[in-house]
Amino acid sequence: MILFEHFRCPLHRYTFSVKPVRDWVEQRCEGRVLNLFAGATILTVNEVRNDLDPLMPADYHLDAVTFLRKWDGPPFQTIILDPPYALRKSMELYNGMICSPFRQLKDEIPLCLSPGGSVITFGYHSIVMGKSRQFNLERLALFSHGGAIHDTIATVERYQP
């Protein structure tokens, strides 16, 4: 069974600066959390922060795929994906630098995630990791911003190898 939730809230450049979004993601994080596109908002979870922008408050400033490929620490119980939702956004947010190809990123994630762990994704898609990577969709949230602004879709997918 997939749990569906709907929220009305403003849109902000930094997703987690919006209180309903921040509360929602913090409540769904389990154990050690990897926030691969951390941005400006520090979550109140056991978070390892990575952001390509060296001006962001992060533990690491690496391309997301590079981070995953180099990680040699213990696996995470939760990985948060809140990448720029389009090439234009990537160029804006990272001063002309292009973020990792998303398919490569998704292929690397299981190597850094504990079995039974979850991936929480924000974007325009409702299936991100997918069954082919041994993930099951558990929860779907729609954050409606009103007017002509695209909704943000958030998912929680459980890794079940």
PASEBA-1860 file (N, C-alpha, C; in nm, 3 decimals):
! residues 161
1> MILFEHFR> 0.083/-0.117/0.000/0.000/0.000/0.000/0.088/0.125/0.000 ~ 0.054/0.221/-0.082/0.127/0.347/-0.089/0.046/0.455/-0.016 ~ 0.110/0.524/0.075/0.046/0.632/0.147/0.063/0.762/0.068 ~ -0.048/0.834/0.045/-0.044/0.960/-0.029/-0.078/1.075/0.064 ~ -0.002/1.184/0.054/-0.027/1.304/0.135/-0.024/1.426/0.044 ~ -0.102/1.528/0.080/-0.108/1.651/0.001/-0.092/1.771/0.094 ~ -0.007/1.866/0.051/0.020/1.987/0.129/0.014/2.108/0.037 ~ -0.031/2.220/0.089/-0.022/2.347/0.018/0.083/2.430/0.090
9> CPLHRYTF> 0.181/2.478/0.016/0.287/2.556/0.078/0.359/2.636/-0.030 ~ 0.429/2.740/0.009/0.502/2.819/-0.091/0.620/2.741/-0.148 ~ 0.668/2.788/-0.259/0.788/2.733/-0.323/0.906/2.822/-0.285 ~ 1.019/2.762/-0.260/1.140/2.838/-0.230/1.258/2.773/-0.299 ~ 1.354/2.853/-0.333/1.476/2.802/-0.398/1.539/2.688/-0.320 ~ 1.538/2.700/-0.188/1.591/2.593/-0.103/1.472/2.517/-0.045 ~ 1.447/2.401/-0.098/1.327/2.321/-0.068/1.299/2.310/0.080 ~ 1.401/2.280/0.159/1.380/2.251/0.301/1.369/2.375/0.388
17> SVKPVRDW> 1.378/2.494/0.329/1.355/2.616/0.407/1.204/2.639/0.428 ~ 1.120/2.565/0.355/0.975/2.574/0.370/0.935/2.477/0.481 ~ 0.877/2.529/0.590/0.852/2.448/0.710/0.775/2.319/0.685 ~ 0.663/2.318/0.612/0.594/2.189/0.592/0.680/2.085/0.521 ~ 0.764/2.128/0.429/0.852/2.035/0.357/0.961/1.985/0.451 ~ 1.023/2.079/0.524/1.129/2.040/0.618/1.075/1.943/0.724 ~ 0.958/1.973/0.781/0.899/1.884/0.881/0.872/1.746/0.822 ~ 0.818/1.743/0.700/0.784/1.616/0.636/0.909/1.530/0.617
25> VEQRCEGR> 1.016/1.589/0.563/1.137/1.510/0.537/1.205/1.467/0.666 ~ 1.211/1.556/0.765/1.276/1.519/0.892/1.203/1.402/0.960 ~ 1.071/1.401/0.952/0.992/1.293/1.015/1.013/1.159/0.946 ~ 1.061/1.160/0.823/1.077/1.036/0.747/1.220/0.985/0.741 ~ 1.313/1.062/0.794/1.453/1.019/0.796/1.474/0.917/0.906 ~ 1.555/0.817/0.876/1.589/0.711/0.971/1.741/0.702/0.981 ~ 1.793/0.685/1.102/1.935/0.661/1.122/2.025/0.769/1.063 ~ 2.142/0.724/1.013/2.236/0.817/0.949/2.181/0.855/0.813
33> VLNLFAGA> 2.183/0.984/0.785/2.121/1.039/0.664/2.228/1.104/0.577 ~ 2.224/1.073/0.449/2.308/1.141/0.350/2.219/1.236/0.273 ~ 2.251/1.364/0.279/2.180/1.465/0.202/2.274/1.505/0.088 ~ 2.249/1.448/-0.032/2.343/1.463/-0.144/2.345/1.600/-0.208 ~ 2.235/1.673/-0.203/2.226/1.809/-0.259/2.177/1.899/-0.146 ~ 2.258/1.915/-0.043/2.215/1.968/0.086/2.158/2.109/0.082 ~ 2.213/2.197/0.003/2.162/2.334/0.001/2.192/2.409/0.129 ~ 2.111/2.511/0.158/2.139/2.602/0.268/2.078/2.558/0.401
41> TILTVNEV> 1.974/2.476/0.399/1.901/2.442/0.521/1.960/2.318/0.588 ~ 1.999/2.332/0.713/2.051/2.220/0.791/1.933/2.152/0.860 ~ 1.915/2.024/0.833/1.805/1.948/0.891/1.840/1.903/1.032 ~ 1.738/1.879/1.115/1.763/1.831/1.251/1.754/1.678/1.252 ~ 1.847/1.618/1.179/1.863/1.472/1.172/2.013/1.443/1.178 ~ 2.051/1.318/1.189/2.192/1.278/1.189/2.241/1.281/1.044 ~ 2.279/1.398/0.999/2.297/1.427/0.856/2.444/1.443/0.816 ~ 2.484/1.373/0.710/2.609/1.399/0.640/2.569/1.481/0.518
49> RNDLDPLM> 2.627/1.599/0.503/2.585/1.694/0.401/2.687/1.704/0.288 ~ 2.636/1.694/0.166/2.718/1.715/0.047/2.647/1.818/-0.041 ~ 2.722/1.913/-0.093/2.667/2.008/-0.189/2.781/2.053/-0.279 ~ 2.755/2.055/-0.407/2.856/2.093/-0.505/2.904/2.237/-0.486 ~ 2.816/2.323/-0.438/2.849/2.465/-0.419/2.936/2.481/-0.294 ~ 3.059/2.530/-0.309/3.147/2.544/-0.194/3.101/2.648/-0.092 ~ 3.003/2.729/-0.127/2.951/2.830/-0.034/2.841/2.774/0.057 ~ 2.794/2.655/0.030/2.688/2.593/0.112/2.748/2.529/0.236
57> PADYHLDA> 2.673/2.528/0.347/2.721/2.461/0.469/2.712/2.310/0.451 ~ 2.823/2.248/0.418/2.824/2.104/0.391/2.954/2.042/0.439 ~ 2.949/1.913/0.466/3.068/1.839/0.506/3.158/1.811/0.386 ~ 3.095/1.796/0.270/3.166/1.767/0.145/3.112/1.858/0.036 ~ 3.199/1.890/-0.059/3.160/1.973/-0.174/3.201/1.900/-0.302 ~ 3.134/1.787/-0.326/3.167/1.704/-0.441/3.045/1.688/-0.531 ~ 3.070/1.658/-0.655/2.964/1.614/-0.744/2.901/1.490/-0.678 ~ 2.770/1.475/-0.688/2.700/1.368/-0.616/2.750/1.228/-0.656
65> VTFLRKWD> 2.769/1.203/-0.785/2.818/1.072/-0.827/2.960/1.050/-0.774 ~ 3.043/1.150/-0.780/3.179/1.139/-0.727/3.174/1.107/-0.578 ~ 3.086/1.175/-0.504/3.074/1.147/-0.360/3.040/1.000/-0.338 ~ 2.937/0.950/-0.407/2.893/0.812/-0.388/3.004/0.712/-0.424 ~ 3.075/0.739/-0.531/3.181/0.648/-0.574/3.300/0.647/-0.479 ~ 3.325/0.758/-0.412/3.439/0.767/-0.320/3.405/0.729/-0.177 ~ 3.276/0.725/-0.143/3.238/0.700/-0.004/3.288/0.564/0.042 ~ 3.365/0.563/0.152/3.415/0.438/0.205/3.376/0.419/0.351
73> GPPFQTII> 3.282/0.501/0.397/3.231/0.488/0.533/3.116/0.389/0.540 ~ 3.053/0.378/0.656/2.940/0.286/0.670/2.822/0.330/0.584 ~ 2.737/0.235/0.546/2.622/0.272/0.464/2.523/0.358/0.543 ~ 2.444/0.432/0.470/2.344/0.520/0.529/2.210/0.447/0.539 ~ 2.127/0.488/0.633/1.992/0.433/0.644/1.893/0.514/0.559 ~ 1.926/0.641/0.533/1.842/0.727/0.450/1.931/0.810/0.359 ~ 1.891/0.823/0.235/1.957/0.914/0.143/1.851/1.009/0.089 ~ 1.880/1.139/0.098/1.789/1.241/0.047/1.841/1.292/-0.086
81> LDPPYALR> 1.752/1.292/-0.185/1.784/1.347/-0.318/1.694/1.465/-0.344 ~ 1.751/1.582/-0.347/1.678/1.703/-0.384/1.763/1.779/-0.486 ~ 1.785/1.717/-0.602/1.871/1.782/-0.703/1.796/1.894/-0.773 ~ 1.869/1.980/-0.844/1.799/2.076/-0.931/1.710/1.997/-1.026 ~ 1.587/2.043/-1.047/1.488/1.966/-1.122/1.505/1.977/-1.272 ~ 1.595/2.061/-1.320/1.615/2.078/-1.464/1.757/2.130/-1.487 ~ 1.806/2.114/-1.610/1.940/2.162/-1.645/1.955/2.311/-1.616 ~ 1.852/2.388/-1.651/1.857/2.533/-1.626/1.875/2.561/-1.477
89> KSMELYNG> 1.800/2.487/-1.392/1.813/2.506/-1.247/1.952/2.466/-1.198 ~ 2.006/2.360/-1.255/2.140/2.317/-1.218/2.241/2.428/-1.248 ~ 2.228/2.486/-1.365/2.320/2.593/-1.405/2.304/2.715/-1.314 ~ 2.180/2.747/-1.275/2.155/2.863/-1.187/2.210/2.838/-1.046 ~ 2.173/2.725/-0.988/2.207/2.698/-0.849/2.355/2.673/-0.827 ~ 2.422/2.619/-0.929/2.563/2.583/-0.913/2.654/2.667/-1.001 ~ 2.614/2.790/-1.026/2.698/2.888/-1.096/2.759/2.834/-1.225 ~ 2.676/2.769/-1.306/2.722/2.720/-1.436/2.775/2.578/-1.436
97> MICSPFRQ> 2.793/2.518/-1.317/2.839/2.379/-1.310/2.718/2.288/-1.328 ~ 2.736/2.181/-1.401/2.627/2.086/-1.424/2.639/1.972/-1.325 ~ 2.526/1.937/-1.263/2.523/1.826/-1.166/2.534/1.692/-1.236 ~ 2.556/1.590/-1.156/2.569/1.452/-1.203/2.453/1.409/-1.291 ~ 2.482/1.325/-1.390/2.372/1.262/-1.464/2.288/1.178/-1.367 ~ 2.158/1.200/-1.367/2.070/1.140/-1.267/2.068/0.988/-1.273 ~ 2.076/0.930/-1.392/2.074/0.783/-1.403/2.197/0.723/-1.336 ~ 2.314/0.781/-1.357/2.435/0.732/-1.292/2.422/0.743/-1.140
105> LKDEIPLC> 2.367/0.854/-1.097/2.348/0.877/-0.954/2.261/0.766/-0.893 ~ 2.150/0.735/-0.958/2.059/0.632/-0.907/2.126/0.494/-0.906 ~ 2.212/0.467/-1.003/2.281/0.339/-1.007/2.383/0.323/-0.893 ~ 2.439/0.433/-0.846/2.540/0.429/-0.740/2.480/0.425/-0.599 ~ 2.360/0.475/-0.582/2.299/0.488/-0.449/2.293/0.356/-0.372 ~ 2.250/0.243/-0.432/2.243/0.119/-0.353/2.375/0.077/-0.290 ~ 2.488/0.120/-0.346/2.618/0.084/-0.291/2.648/0.155/-0.159 ~ 2.574/0.263/-0.130/2.597/0.341/-0.008/2.478/0.337/0.088
113> LSPGGSVI> 2.379/0.252/0.059/2.256/0.246/0.138/2.243/0.110/0.203 ~ 2.206/0.108/0.329/2.182/-0.018/0.400/2.060/-0.089/0.342 ~ 2.062/-0.223/0.339/1.940/-0.295/0.304/1.829/-0.253/0.401 ~ 1.711/-0.227/0.348/1.600/-0.178/0.429/1.599/-0.028/0.445 ~ 1.704/0.039/0.395/1.711/0.184/0.402/1.617/0.248/0.302 ~ 1.608/0.380/0.308/1.515/0.450/0.218/1.584/0.564/0.145 ~ 1.527/0.594/0.029/1.567/0.711/-0.048/1.446/0.803/-0.053 ~ 1.467/0.927/-0.011/1.363/1.029/-0.014/1.399/1.126/-0.125
121> TFGYHSIV> 1.311/1.138/-0.223/1.341/1.218/-0.341/1.240/1.330/-0.359 ~ 1.289/1.445/-0.401/1.204/1.559/-0.436/1.227/1.593/-0.582 ~ 1.118/1.617/-0.654/1.130/1.651/-0.795/0.996/1.653/-0.863 ~ 0.997/1.620/-0.991/0.876/1.618/-1.072/0.830/1.476/-1.105 ~ 0.893/1.372/-1.045/0.863/1.234/-1.080/0.821/1.157/-0.956 ~ 0.732/1.058/-0.975/0.684/0.981/-0.860/0.754/0.847/-0.844 ~ 0.822/0.799/-0.944/0.904/0.678/-0.931/1.046/0.719/-0.968 ~ 1.137/0.703/-0.875/1.274/0.750/-0.899/1.371/0.633/-0.903
129> MGKSRQFN> 1.383/0.560/-0.793/1.477/0.449/-0.787/1.423/0.327/-0.862 ~ 1.299/0.289/-0.837/1.230/0.187/-0.914/1.259/0.044/-0.876 ~ 1.172/-0.043/-0.922/1.182/-0.187/-0.894/1.307/-0.251/-0.953 ~ 1.354/-0.200/-1.068/1.472/-0.259/-1.130/1.596/-0.245/-1.041 ~ 1.595/-0.148/-0.951/1.705/-0.131/-0.855/1.668/-0.189/-0.718 ~ 1.556/-0.260/-0.710/1.509/-0.327/-0.590/1.453/-0.231/-0.484 ~ 1.382/-0.129/-0.530/1.317/-0.034/-0.442/1.166/-0.045/-0.457 ~ 1.096/-0.026/-0.346/0.950/-0.024/-0.346/0.901/0.112/-0.297
137> LERLALFS> 0.807/0.169/-0.370/0.748/0.298/-0.333/0.657/0.278/-0.212 ~ 0.683/0.353/-0.105/0.603/0.343/0.017/0.514/0.465/0.038 ~ 0.564/0.581/0.001/0.495/0.704/0.035/0.514/0.804/-0.077 ~ 0.408/0.880/-0.103/0.411/0.984/-0.206/0.346/1.108/-0.148 ~ 0.413/1.221/-0.160/0.357/1.348/-0.111/0.360/1.450/-0.225 ~ 0.254/1.528/-0.232/0.244/1.633/-0.332/0.241/1.766/-0.258 ~ 0.339/1.852/-0.289/0.346/1.985/-0.230/0.300/2.083/-0.337 ~ 0.178/2.134/-0.322/0.118/2.225/-0.421/0.154/2.368/-0.384
145> HGGAIHDT> 0.206/2.440/-0.483/0.253/2.576/-0.459/0.158/2.682/-0.513 ~ 0.054/2.640/-0.586/-0.048/2.733/-0.634/-0.011/2.798/-0.766 ~ -0.114/2.855/-0.830/-0.094/2.927/-0.955/-0.035/2.840/-1.063 ~ 0.055/2.897/-1.141/0.116/2.828/-1.254/0.249/2.762/-1.215 ~ 0.272/2.745/-1.087/0.397/2.686/-1.039/0.381/2.534/-1.032 ~ 0.477/2.461/-1.087/0.473/2.314/-1.081/0.470/2.267/-0.936 ~ 0.393/2.162/-0.910/0.395/2.099/-0.778/0.529/2.029/-0.759 ~ 0.566/2.008/-0.635/0.683/1.928/-0.602/0.633/1.792/-0.556
153> IATVERYQ> 0.688/1.687/-0.611/0.653/1.550/-0.574/0.765/1.495/-0.487 ~ 0.728/1.441/-0.374/0.826/1.377/-0.285/0.789/1.230/-0.271 ~ 0.890/1.144/-0.273/0.867/1.001/-0.258/0.959/0.943/-0.152 ~ 0.913/0.835/-0.092/0.997/0.753/-0.006/0.995/0.614/-0.067 ~ 1.114/0.567/-0.107/1.128/0.434/-0.164/1.221/0.352/-0.075 ~ 1.180/0.230/-0.045/1.255/0.141/0.044/1.339/0.043/-0.037 ~ 1.467/0.031/0.002/1.561/-0.059/-0.065/1.545/-0.199/-0.007 ~ 1.504/-0.295/-0.093/1.481/-0.431/-0.048/1.551/-0.531/-0.139
161> P> 1.686/-0.539/-0.123/1.762/-0.632/-0.209/1.735/-0.778/-0.172
END
